């Protein structure tokens, strides 16, 4: 009975903590590996690892209370120098998926060109 109570308490706590968090999936469909993802309002990068390889994705979770309007910069390693390859101004409260291609991107399955 004690174990059941502890298990239920843990499930309830996990559910309460996850309310208000925002998660966005970022997929790299470019022809090059990307080495960092930076977003306004945080210190450091948010990628679970330092590398987002071609055809791979990462889940980025913003904590509760995070500002919805963010600037996301994704860099490439250009011979040891970080160079911003892609920059997005997003409403992460609405955005759930971001798929990056060389000439366009998909935001929640809607296509946008970089020059728009």
N, C-alpha and C positions, 0 to 999 in steps of 0.2 A: 504494500500500500504506500509506503514511504517513497519507493522508487517511482511509482505511478504519479504521485504528487510532484516529485522533482521533475519528471519528464514533462508533465503538463505545464508546470511553471516555466520550464525552459522553452517550450514551444510558444507559450503566450508571450514571454519576454522577447523572443526572436521576432514574433509577428509585430509587436509594438515597436521595436527598434527599426524594423524595415519600413514602417509606415513613414512617409515623408521623404524617403530616400529616392533619388532619381538615378536610373541606370540607362546609359546609352551604349549601344553596340557600334563600334567603329571597325569597318572592314577595309583592308588594304587591297584593292584590285588594280593597283598601278603595276608597273613593270620593275619596281625597285623596292628594296627593303627600306622601311622608315625607322628612325632610331629614337624618337622621342615625341611625346605629346604633352603640351603645356597648355594650361588654361588659366584665365584670369581669376584672381581671388585665391589662389593657392600658392603654396611654397613647393617648388620642385615639380616633377612630372607625376602624372596619374597612371601611366601605363603600369600594368602588373609586372612587366619586364621592360628592359630598355630597348627591345627590338620588336617591331611589328612587321613581320615578314610578308612577302607577296602572298596573296590569297588567304591570309590569316586574319583573325579578328581579335578584338579585345573588348571586354566589358569595363566600362568606366562608371563607377558609382559615386555620385555626389551626395554628401551628407544632408540630412534634414536641415532646412533653413538656408540652404545655399541659394544665392541669387540666380534667378532663372536666366537672365541675359549674360552670356559669357562669350569670350573670344577664345577660340581653340586654335593653337598653332601646332602644326606637325612638322618636324624637321627631318632632314636627311643628313647623314654623315658624309660630308664632302672632303675626303682625305683628311679626316681628323678635325675638321671644322664643322660645327653645326650650322646648317643653313635652313631657314624656314622654307619649306616646300609648299605647304598649304596652310591657309588661314580661313577660319570660318567664324562668323558671328551667328550664334545660335541661341534659341530659347530652349534650354535643356528641359524645361518643364513640359514642353510639347514634343521635342525631338526624342525619338526612341532608337532610330537606326541612321547611321551615316556610312555610306559606301563611297570610297574615294577611287576615282579613275583619273587618268592624266588630264583629260580635257573637260570633264564634267564630274558631278557627284550626285548621288541619290540621297535625299533627306526624307525619311519616312516614305520611301519608294517614289518620291517625286523628283524628277530630273531637273538639275540646274547646271548652267554653264558657269565657269569661273569668271568670264568677262561680263556677266550680267550685273 
